[in-house]
Amino acid sequence: MEILNGTQTALNIKESLTKDIEENLIKKGLPSPKLCVIIIGSNPASEIYVAGKVKACSKVGIQSEVYRLPENVKESEVIDVINKLNRDKTINGILLQMPLPPHLNEQKLINLISSNKDVDGLTQTNLGKLMQQDESGLLSCTPFGIVKLLKSYNIDLKGKDVVIINRSLLVGKPLALMLLNENATVTICHSKTKDIAEKTKKADIVIVAVGKKNFLTKDMIKDDAIVIDVGINRDTNDNKKICGDVDFENVSKKTSYITPVPGGVGPMTIAMLLRNTYIATISSYKTKEE
Ligand code: NAP
């Protein structure tokens, strides 16, 4: 069994990104990329994620700005902020931190972000470009991070049977498209799927993003399967330590490759956010030249 080390892979990506920013922007007298994160309300988990993103930005030479709005903010005020950031030429990436308070319509607000600044890759335009295999789009960070991690270990996806347990817009749907584009054969499972184990047992790669500790057990996979654990849970039995959806101790004994939690998909997601911010910045100069 080999660990798919997301921390190390993300570090390698961040190192090359730091060089790219230096060579292609700073040395040419251009400003470093700038990411703006909008956070609404005071969700403790969101605060931790945003702090992590801000710290990661500073390490590679990306500027960041956090825009805080109160829990009871009106939709029209959020729209005003998004429009202002869309127009601001000094800002290259805009990220709306999820979850939003229940009175706000997530999808509607995401779609207002300019697709050129949509570093989470979640607008209709960028998801549509993924569907059409148009490489000018920005790819959503978690699925893209998973594909990058598999590729960095030279895992050939062509013809592989992949089962994804998740159908969200954030993870399962874009991931299925990215894997199809890599010529994998993809099955998506969800809470209404009849017999998940029957499907996962036949899969070469199982990707689980359910949000339930120990959801994937060893009897659900075949020998030498590759397992990607996207879940992030707090283990109530173990000092609220972070854990994934996989019974790692037992499942890992059967796998050829497996991601740990923490240290697997999480760091790759952040690395892809940084990469997207850089790509959005470079593309903005290309657009101006054209
Ligand atoms: P979500 O929108 O709640 O999606 C959860 C998915 O799991 C849904 O498709 C749901 O099915 C399915 N599901 C729930 N219970 C199930 C069951 N008993 N059997 C089969 N499927 C079941 O959540 P999300 O935003 O996609 O995130 C999923 C997990 O990934 C969370 O733990 C989240 O924290 C984590 N995550 C991690 C990263 C990272 O960077 N590591 C990034 C994003 C998300 P239905 O569609 O039928 O409800």
Residues whose N, C-alpha, C, O or C-beta is under 5 A from the ligand:
A	BS01	NAP	T142 I165 N166 R167 S168 L170 V171 H190 S191 K192 A209 V210 G211 V230 G231 I232 V265 G266 T269
